[in-house]
Every structure is written in structure tokens, then in C-alpha cells.
Amino acid sequence: MLEYEFERIAAGAEGYSLFGGVGFEMEAAREVILRRAAEGWRYAGWLPARQRATGHVEEMDLVFERGRADE
């Protein structure tokens, strides 16, 4: 059996990309994933937590999983 935890981070908008629209910087996600991995969690994916009507994701939940300790 697995247990899951979620950690919310902001998706920082940084100027414009070459192909139009806003570019996003995901450095915060890397830091969280590396920290959680050191704690024994496996990165499982992400879910949009706050999104504008234009489709831009402002906040996301990173999903982590690991085996339950009680098994």
C-alpha cells in the first residue's frame, strides 16, 4: 500500500517565451522534488491547483508517494 502527500508551489511567470505567451520558471519544483527524494518520497506527478480562465496554471500540487511504514 502507498501513502501520498501533496506540496503546493507557485508557477512563476517569467516574461514571454519565443513562441508567444508567458514562459514559466520551474526551479522551485526541482528543489522540492530533490528534497522529498532525500526524505524517501517518489515524485508521482502534478495537478493544477489554481488556474486562470486563459489556462495559465498559477499554483500546482506536486504529488509524492512512498510505501507505508506500517506494512
N, C-alpha and C positions, 0 to 999 in steps of 0.2 A: 504494500500500500504506500502511496505517496502523500506527502503533505505539500501544500502550496503557500507561497507568500507573494504579495504584490508590493511594489515600491513605485510610487508616483514621482515622475520627473517632468520638468518643463521642456518643451521642444523649442529651443531658442531660435528665433528667426534672425537671419544674418544677411541683410541686403538682398540682392537678386541673383538668381542663377543665370548661366549663359543662355539657357533655353527659355527664359521668361519665368515669371513668378518668383516666389521667395525661396531662398535656399535655407536649409536647416542645419545647425551645428549639433552633433550628437556626442560631443566629448563627455558630457555628464553621464550618458548611458554607458559608455565604456568603463568609466570609473566605478559605477555601481555594479556592473557585471563582474569586473575583476575582484572587487571587494567581496561580493556574495560568493564567488567561486572559492575564494580563500576560506570562507566560512562553511564550505561544504555544499553549497547550493548549486544547482544546474540551471542555466538560463533556458527558459522554455518558450519565450515569445513575448509579444507585447499587445496591448489593447489600447485603442484611443480612449482617453478618459474625458477629455474636453476638446471639442472640435467646433470650428466656426461653420457657418452656413456655406461658406465657399469651399469647404472640405479641408482646410488647413487644420492640422492637429496642433493644439496648444499645449496639452498635457497628455502624457501616456503612462499607463501602468506597465512596468516590466514584470513579467511573471517568472517566478523561480520555483523549482521543485527539488525535493530530496526524499530519500526513503525515511519512513517514520522510525523514530528511535525505539518505540515500544514494541517493535516486531522482531 
